[in-house]
């Protein structure tokens, strides 16, 4: 039931807009938020009666590699439920993206998931110049500067939120399951937040979600990023089909910048 890694990847996965991102912004995002050996661990909590229990975790890592002779960030998101939760709904997911170090656009995306017995594998190669995506299932036309669900997480961390006003929408296009989705995140301003890790100064956003079996369409999910140059994902909250989830950052390694948004443990 809880496809929690996909949840984490969609949270930063962002009609008319009150602010329009320029084509240059979308196609030439420079990385100032993370470095190649970063690791971030998230814990997923599930609730049906107001009490949250640990259901699983996800780990996001980045490494510096080469793809077709070009330097890339190899970004991975690996998620699993805890053994005590497996009898309810077992998840073993792995998502990978190989993105250009110069502009954070993906060259390759791999999805390999096992969610409650539902298994799916898809290997996608992007030709950004030709606006095509070659997946396990065929060749598909895509829009300019297309993102995948993993690359978008790291792309979004590099957005300069200080350029936006509260309630502005930041659009982007994403390719998933052989379809192009036109999405956005809504900037909600800044506030202090208390997580299971501690207290932070945070940036609050609401992503537009695609309607599916778990989530209703719309802006019912809320996420918080660290209000410092890392823009580290701190917390996600959302209702789901049955109950609700809360996802907290629990540990990190090798951040690019000092976590200056951190206020204290309690």
Buried (B, 14 or more C-beta within 10 A) or exposed (E): BBBBBBBBBBBBBBEEEEBEBEEEBBEEBEBEBBBBEBBBBBBBBBBEEEEBEBBBBBBBBBEEEEBEEEEBBBBBBBBBBBEEBBEEBBBBBBBBBBBBBEBBBBBBBBBBBBBBEEEEEBBBBBEBEEBBBBBEEEEBEBBEBBBBBBBBBBBBBBBEBEEBEEEBBBBBBBBBEBEBBEBBBBBBEBEEBEBEBBBBBBBBBBBBBBEEEBBEEEBBBBBBBBBBBBBBBBBBBBEBEEBBBBBBBEEBEEBBBEBEBBBEEE
